[in-house]
């Protein structure tokens, strides 16, 4: 059974952004006590992942395979178990992981990627991402938190389903909505479905294929006058219009109108309190 430990009650980890204009958060992560290795922080992933290369290097045994669903289509995932996964003092033991080829993402952001920290790690903690200080904090959710900041928004955190634990939030765009979006730290640019773009009368210009989930997806770029979650608002936000949402909605069992990516989230300090099911933007 998976156990989580946090010693002391809070762990702080410095992260770096890789990928230039399309950045992803990379965290120094230890696997079975070895490392640190560069893992993406990915709130869109249900299970934490290891690159095929790292799994081989650490002699991680494959227990089976399953077909997974990503924005780019179906992918084959090898299933395995590791003794421990740790970020600073935040550690979980006896962890299910997927083993996949992450080379396509590595090429996109121009740096080597060893894995992906997903929901099965994050769900044990209150996770605070501070883009200004380049720091992520893991807290014991039972610890009383004195935030000291008035949040721009605090809303209940809904998950699409236990099997597909995307964090869902209500969004207003150009004064319309609410639309249902997923929060995804593994996506660099906020993305919207074509029918939402049509409703908001966004004139998109093609920017060619975008690499996501192991395959190429054609997208167009557009602009939103305003985009907000509760009281947290960003004006003049670049978005991509992508046609994978019907497939993604079917895979997660909830209708998705879009994905909130880095270019919105970077403007705030984000608190995802998984055990208390609260989402804050400060």
C-alpha positions in Angstrom: 0.0 0.0 0.0 1.3 3.5 -0.9 2.4 5.6 2.1 3.3 9.3 2.1 5.8 10.9 4.4 6.7 14.5 4.9 9.5 15.5 7.2 9.3 18.2 8.5 5.6 19.2 7.9 6.6 21.1 4.8 9.0 20.5 1.9 10.2 23.1 -0.5 11.7 22.3 -3.8 13.2 24.7 -6.3 12.1 24.1 -9.9 13.3 25.3 -13.3 11.4 26.1 -16.4 12.5 24.5 -19.6 11.3 25.1 -23.1 11.7 28.8 -23.8 8.4 30.4 -24.8 6.6 27.1 -24.2 7.9 26.2 -20.8 7.2 23.3 -18.5 8.1 22.9 -14.8 11.0 20.5 -14.2 11.5 19.2 -10.7 14.6 17.4 -9.2 13.1 14.0 -8.3 14.6 10.9 -6.7 13.5 7.4 -7.7 14.3 4.5 -5.3 16.8 6.8 -3.6 18.7 7.5 -6.8 18.9 10.8 -8.6 17.9 13.6 -8.7 16.3 13.3 -12.1 14.4 15.9 -14.1 10.6 15.2 -13.9 7.8 17.4 -15.3 5.1 18.6 -12.8 2.0 17.4 -14.6 -1.4 17.9 -12.9 -2.9 16.4 -16.1 -1.4 13.0 -15.5 -3.1 10.4 -13.3 -0.1 8.2 -12.8 3.5 9.3 -12.4 5.7 8.3 -15.3 9.3 7.2 -15.9 11.1 7.5 -19.2 11.9 4.2 -20.8 15.6 5.1 -20.6 15.4 5.8 -16.8 13.4 2.6 -16.1 16.0 0.6 -17.9 18.8 2.3 -16.0 17.2 1.6 -12.6 16.3 -2.0 -13.6 12.5 -1.3 -13.0 10.6 -4.4 -13.9 7.6 -4.1 -16.2 4.5 -5.8 -14.8 2.1 -5.3 -17.7 0.9 -2.9 -20.4 -2.2 -0.9 -21.0 -3.4 1.5 -23.6 -3.5 5.1 -22.4 -5.2 8.2 -23.9 -3.5 11.5 -24.5 -4.4 14.6 -26.4 -2.5 13.2 -29.4 -4.3 9.9 -29.4 -3.9 6.4 -27.9 -0.5 5.5 -26.5 0.9 2.2 -25.1 2.0 2.4 -21.5 4.1 -0.2 -19.6 3.1 -0.6 -16.0 5.5 -1.0 -13.1 6.0 -0.4 -9.4 8.9 1.5 -7.7 9.9 1.5 -4.0 9.9 5.3 -3.6 9.4 8.6 -5.4 10.7 11.7 -3.6 10.8 15.5 -4.1 12.9 17.0 -1.3 11.4 15.8 2.0 8.1 14.8 0.4 8.2 11.1 -0.3 5.8 8.3 -1.2 6.6 4.6 -1.1 5.3 1.6 -3.0 4.3 3.6 -6.1 2.6 2.6 -9.3 4.2 4.2 -12.4 3.9 4.1 -16.1 6.9 3.7 -18.4 6.6 5.6 -21.7 8.8 7.2 -24.3 9.2 10.9 -23.4 11.6 11.8 -26.2 8.9 13.7 -28.2 8.3 16.1 -25.2 12.1 16.3 -24.6 12.6 17.4 -28.3 9.8 20.0 -28.0 11.3 21.7 -24.9 14.9 21.1 -25.8 16.0 19.2 -22.7 16.2 15.7 -21.4 13.1 14.5 -19.4 13.4 11.5 -17.0 9.7 11.3 -15.9 6.5 13.0 -14.9 5.1 13.7 -11.4 1.4 13.0 -11.6 -1.7 12.8 -9.4 -0.8 9.6 -7.6 2.0 11.6 -5.9 0.4 15.0 -5.6 -2.9 13.8 -4.1 -1.2 13.2 -0.7 -0.3 16.9 -0.2 -1.3 20.5 -0.3 0.8 21.7 -3.3 1.8 25.4 -3.8 3.4 26.5 -7.0 5.1 29.9 -6.9 6.3 30.9 -10.4 7.8 34.2 -9.0 10.2 32.4 -6.6 10.6 29.3 -8.8 9.6 27.1 -5.8 7.0 24.4 -5.2 6.0 23.5 -1.6 4.4 20.3 -0.4 2.5 20.6 2.9 0.8 18.1 5.2 -2.9 18.9 4.5 -3.7 18.5 8.2 -1.3 21.4 9.1 -3.3 24.6 9.5 -2.2 27.0 6.8 -2.0 30.7 7.5 -1.8 31.9 3.9 -1.2 35.6 4.8 -2.5 36.5 1.3 -6.0 37.3 0.3 -6.8 34.9 -2.6 -8.0 36.3 -5.9 -10.1 33.1 -5.9 -10.7 30.0 -3.9 -13.0 27.4 -5.3 -13.8 23.7 -4.7 -11.5 21.5 -6.6 -13.4 18.9 -8.7 -11.8 15.9 -10.3 -13.1 14.6 -13.6 -13.1 11.0 -12.2 -11.0 9.0 -9.8 -9.5 7.2 -12.8 -8.9 10.4 -14.8 -8.1 13.0 -12.0 -8.0 16.1 -14.1 -8.7 19.2 -11.9 -11.8 20.9 -13.3 -12.6 24.6 -12.9 -15.2 27.0 -14.2 -13.8 29.7 -16.5 -15.2 32.9 -18.1 -13.8 34.1 -21.4 -14.6 37.4 -23.1 -17.4 37.8 -20.6 -19.0 34.5 -21.7 -19.3 31.2 -19.7 -19.0 29.4 -17.5 -16.9 26.9 -19.5 -15.4 23.8 -18.0 -11.6 23.8 -18.2 -8.9 21.5 -16.8 -5.9 22.8 -14.9 -2.8 21.4 -16.5 0.7 22.4 -15.5 2.0 20.1 -18.2 0.5 22.4 -20.9 2.3 25.5 -21.8 -0.3 27.5 -23.7 -4.0 27.7 -22.7 -6.0 25.7 -25.2 -9.7 25.9 -26.2 -12.1 23.7 -28.2 -13.1 24.8 -31.7 -16.8 25.3 -30.7 -15.8 27.6 -27.9 -13.6 29.6 -30.3 -16.6 29.8 -32.6 -18.9 31.0 -29.8 -16.3 33.7 -28.8 -15.7 34.6 -32.5 -12.0 34.1 -32.3 -10.2 34.5 -35.5 -7.4 31.9 -35.4 -4.3 31.9 -37.6 -2.8 28.4 -38.3 0.6 27.8 -36.5 1.1 24.3 -37.8 1.4 21.1 -35.7 1.9 21.1 -32.0 3.5 18.0 -30.4 1.4 16.6 -27.6 1.0 13.2 -26.1 3.4 11.7 -28.6 1.8 12.9 -31.8 1.2 16.0 -33.9 -2.0 18.0 -33.5 -2.8 20.8 -35.8 -3.7 24.0 -34.0 -4.5 27.7 -34.7 -3.5 30.6 -32.4 -6.0 33.2 -31.3 -6.4 35.9 -28.6 -8.9 36.3 -25.7 -9.7 39.8 -24.5 -10.2 38.4 -21.0 -9.9 35.1 -19.3 -10.8 34.5 -15.6 -11.3 31.9 -12.9 -13.3 33.4 -10.1 -11.7 36.8 -9.3 -8.3 35.9 -11.0 -8.2 37.5 -14.4 -5.7 37.9 -17.2 -6.4 40.2 -20.2 -5.2 39.7 -23.7 -4.3 36.0 -23.4 -2.9 34.0 -26.3 -4.7 30.7 -26.7 -4.5 27.8 -29.1 -7.6 26.3 -30.7 -7.2 22.5 -30.9 -9.5 19.8 -32.1 -8.6 17.1 -29.7 -11.2 18.0 -27.0 -14.0 15.7 -28.2 -11.7 12.7 -27.9 -10.2 13.9 -24.6 -13.7 14.6 -23.1 -14.7 11.0 -23.9 -11.4 9.7 -22.4 -11.9 11.5 -19.1 -15.7 11.1 -18.9 -16.3 14.9 -18.5 -17.0 17.6 -21.2 -13.9 19.7 -21.5 -14.1 23.1 -23.2 -10.4 23.8 -22.7 -7.2 23.5 -20.7 -5.7 26.2 -18.5 -2.0 26.3 -19.2 1.2 28.0 -18.0 0.6 31.3 -19.8 -2.3 31.9 -17.4 -1.1 30.1 -14.3 2.3 31.9 -14.2 0.5 35.1 -13.2 -0.5 33.6 -9.8 0.6 31.6 -6.8 -1.3 28.4 -7.2 -2.5 26.3 -4.3 -3.9 22.8 -5.0 -5.1 21.3 -1.8 -5.9 17.7 -3.0 -7.0 16.2 0.3 -9.2 19.2 1.2 -10.4 19.6 -2.4 -9.7 23.3 -2.6 -8.1 25.3 -5.4 -6.7 28.8 -4.8 -5.1 31.5 -7.0 -3.3 34.2 -5.1 
